[in-house]
Amino acid sequence: MAALRVLELYSGIGGMHQALKESCVCAEVVAAVDVNTLANEVYKHNFPSTPLWAKTIEGITLKEFDRLSFDMILMSPPCQPFTRTGLQGDVSDPRTKSFLYVLDILPRLQKLPKYLLLENVKGFESSSARNELLRTLETCGFKYQEFLLSPTCLGIPNSRLRYFLIAKLHQEPFFFHVPGQLETAEEMVRKHTQDNDPSIQMIKDFLEEENEEMSQYFLAPKSLVRYAFLLDIVKPTCRRSTCFTKGYGHYVEGTGSVLQTAVDIQLESVFKHIENLTEEGKLMKLSTLKLRYFTPREIANLHGFPPEFGFPDKVSIKQCYRLLGNSLNVHVVAKLISILLG
């Protein structure tokens, strides 16, 4: 059987490519396209034989797209126009321009791809960009299905709720299509975020072994005192962690969970009456928890990247966090690719 020819748009560090490999589909990525030079370095490091186009999507002509003769598109368009923390500019945000260009090109291709998979943030499902996407897919004759899914659905202790769409050309509708599938998936996610759900693995299954180098990941005293009440603190035996964002390790508030490595200390006893203490007293109590950031490797593990997936030496820890925060969960996408190809 001939390998599926796959076009990977907004390829980043290669999460879609990795998911394609995990799905065990006979496929070849004929081009990966991204303008982020650092992400491209990581992509090249892990997929050296894949043609990497370091150019804007709008800079690719219809002729060039046609020449690639691809059977499948995998893409994660920029999410900032649709995030809660962004300005939610939607289609008026300049970062949506390339995505609208893809939608404009799609119906004009000599040969339409048979399959399409898109990932974005929660919020995309109520955007004008999504309405434009559905309109284009229907015009071209695609059947599609949408989801809001988190890795918790697959037993992974990390909440990362994302919008997904899978589409196939001129075929029967998806066998599991139900109206309101988006809400159903979200409910499923909510049920899976309990700390004691035995169907979800413990965080310790994703951690690196403690070593001397771990000292660089411990929270600075200043951060400990200032952000103590805003931290999401988890232990290795927990079965949940919050979404890791690109600001992790740099900003403390709302960027992801931190790990309590002193497992015998009770969190409640540390925080009891802590507000009455001096700054020095607070620091003494909080330091007993031995809180540290998750390492980039641990976040990569939670995101489903295999041990052999790595970062070039010149990529700093801060840059690793940023790239991983912009990436996706490999296991979730691999599952959807398998469903899409039936």
N, C-alpha and C positions, 0 to 999 in steps of 0.2 A: 504494500500500500504506500502511495506517495505521501511524503511528510506534508502536513499542513503548513502553509506559508503564513507566518504570523507577523503583523506589523504592530510594534509596541510604541505607542505615543506617550509622551511625558514619562519616559522610562525611569527617571530617577536612579536609584541604586540597583534597580533590577528586581523589585518585588514580584512583578507580573511574570517575568522570565523564570524566576525561581518557582513560582506557583505552577507554571506550565510544566517545568521539569518534574515537580512533585506529582502532578496529575498523571504522569506516565503516558501522555498522549504523544503519538509520533508527530513531532512538530519541529519547525526550524524558524527562529526569529530572523526574518530577512532584513529588517532594519529596526533599530531602536533610536528614538528621536528625543533629545532633551537639550536645553540650552545651559543647564547648570553644570559648570565645568568641574566642580568638586564631585557632584553626583556621578558625572561621566567617568571620572577617575576610578571611582569605586566600581562602577559597572564594568569598565574595561578590565579591572583587576580580577573580577569574578567570571566574566564572560568574554575572554579575550578574542574569541573567533567571531563574535557577532558584529556585523557592520553597525557602527555607532555614528549617527548623524548629529553633530553638534550645531544645530541650526534651528531657527524658529519654524514652527509648523506652517505659518503663513508664507514662509519662504520656499515651500515645496510646491512645485507646479503640478497641475493635473496630470501632465505628461509623466512626471517623475513618479507620481502615485500609481499611474497605470502600469508603468514599467515594472514595478514591484510585484504586480499580479498576486496580491495577498488573499488568503482565504479567511483570515480572521483579524480583527482589531482588538487589542487590549489597551485600555487607556484609563489614566487617573488625571483628569484635567485639574488645573489649579483650584484649590478649595476655598481660598480666602474670600472670593466674592459671595460665599454662601454660609460662612461660619458665624456663630453667635458673636464672637469677639471681633470679627471683621466689620466692614461698613455695610455689608450685604448689598453691594451695588448690583449684584446679579449680572444681567446682560450689558449693563452700562459700564461695568468695571472693565478697564482695558485688558485685564488678565483673562477675560472670557473670550476675547477676540479670536484667539487661535482655535478655541472649541467651536465657535460659530463658523469659522472657516472650514473645519472638518465637516460640519453638517451641510455646508454649502457644496463641498466637493463630493460628498458621498453619492448623491443621486446622479452625478455626472460621470462617475467612473465607468470605464468600458466594461469591467466585470465587477459586479458587486461582491463584497465578501459574504461568506455563508454565515459567519458568526461574529458576534460583537459582545464584549464585556466591558462595563464601565464601573469605576469605583469613585465615590466622592463622600463628602461629609453629610451627616444628618442635617437637613436644611435644604439640600439640593432638591429633595422630592417636592418642595413647594415653590420652586423657582421657575422663572420664565424660561431659563436655559433648559430645564428638564422638559417643559412643555414643547419647546422647539425641537428637542431631541425626539420626543415621541411622535411629533408631527412628521419629522423627516423619516423615521423608521416606518411609520404607517404608509407614507408615500412610496417608499422603496419596497414594500411588501414583507417587512419583517414581523415576526411574532415575538413578543417580548414579555419578560416577567421582572418585576421589581422587588427588592428586599431591603429591609433595614436589619442588619445583622451585626452581632458582636462575637469575638472569639470565645466568649463564655458559652455560646451555643455548642461549641466543640470541646468543652471541658477545659478550656485554657483560662487560668485565673487572671484575666485582664479585660477590663471593659474598654471597648473601642468601637462604639456604635457607628456604623457606616452605611451609606446608601450604595446599593449595587443594582445594576441592570444587566440582564443577559438577554441576547436577542439572536434569533436564527431566521434565515431567509426562506420564504415560500415553503414552509413546512407546517405540520400540525401544531396547534397551540401546545404549550407545555402542559403535561398531564396533571400537574399539581396546581394549575391556575385556580385561585379562588379570589373573589373580590375582597379587597381589604387585606391582602397579603402583607402589606407594609405594617399595619397595626398588629397583625398576628405575630409577625417576627419580633416586633418590639416587645410585645407581651412576653414572648419566649425569653427574650434577653433579660427582662426584668426579673423573671422567675429564677434566672440563673446567676443572679448577682449576690445571693446570700453567702455569707462567710462559711456556713457549715454544710453547704450542698456537697454531698459525697461524690456526685458525678463530675465535679470540677477538681482538677489536680491541685496539689499544694504548691505554693510558690517555691518551696525548697527544691522541687524537681527541675527548676529553671536557673538555679543559682550557680555561680562559679565557686570553686573551693576558696575559702578565705586564705589570703596570703599577705606578705608584707606590703605589696603594692596597693592593697585595699585601703590603706591609710589615707590616700589622696581623695577617697570618695566620702569620707566622714564629713558631716555638716560642720561648718565653721561656727565657733561659739556665738558670734554676732547673729548669725542666721537662726541658731537654736533659740536664743532668747527672743528675738524679734518675731519669729514666725511660729513659735511653739503651738499656738492654738489653731493655726491654719493648715498644719501638716496633716496629710493622710498617712498615718503610720501603720505599717503591716509587719507581721512576723513571718518567718519562713513557713510556719504551719497554716497561715491564712490561705483561703481559696479565692481571693479577690485582690485586685489592684486597680487603681484608676488609670485612665488614658494618659500615656506619656506623650507630651507635646514637644515641639522643636525647641522650646525654651528650657527644657529639663536640665538641671545641673547649673543653670545660669540664673534663672528666676526660681523662687521657691514656691510661691503661691499658685496652686491650680495647674501645675505642669506635670504632675505624676506622683505616685506614692513614694515614700521613703521606707527603708528597711530597718526594723529594730533588731539589732544583732545580739543584744543582751537579752536572750529569750526568757530567762528566769525572773526578770523584773516585771512587776505588774504595772501596766500603763496607768491604771486608776490611782495607784498609790503615789506615783510621781506627780500627777496633776492635781491631786487633792490639796486644796488650800495654797497652791503654788502662787496665786496672784498676790498673796500677803507677804511674799518673800522679797528680799532685796535682789537686785540683778545678779549679784554673786551667788546668792542662795538658789535662785532659779537655775542658773547655769550648772551648779553642782548637782542638782536633782536631775535635770534634763540630760546631763552627760552620762548618767548611769545607764541610760537606754542604749547608748552607743549606736546612734542613728547614722545611717549612710545612704547615699544615693545608690540606686541600682547601677551596675556598670553597663557600658554600651553592649557588651557581649550578652549580658542577662536580658536586656531589653530586646536584643536581636533574637534571643531564644524564645521569649514570650511572643514575638512577632512571627515565629515559625521559620526563621532563617536557620539552615543547618550549620553544624559546627565548622564545616569547611568554607562557609561564606565568611569573608574577611574584609578588612579595611587596609588600604596601603599605609605604611608606616608614617607617611607625611601628614595623614589626616589626624587632626587633634581630637581629644576627647570631646570638647565642646562641639566640634564639627560633626563628630559621630552622632551625638545626641540630636543635633539639628536634622541631619539626614534621616535618622530613624524616626524622628517625630513626624517627618513629612511622608514616611513610607506607609505600607499597608500590612495586613496580616496575611502571610503566605498561605497558611492552612485554609483559611476561609475562601480565598480566591481559588486555590487548587480544587476545593470541593465544588465550587460553582462552575469551574471549567469542566469538571467531570459530569456534572448535571447537564450543562449546556450541550456537550457532545454526546450525551446519552449513553 
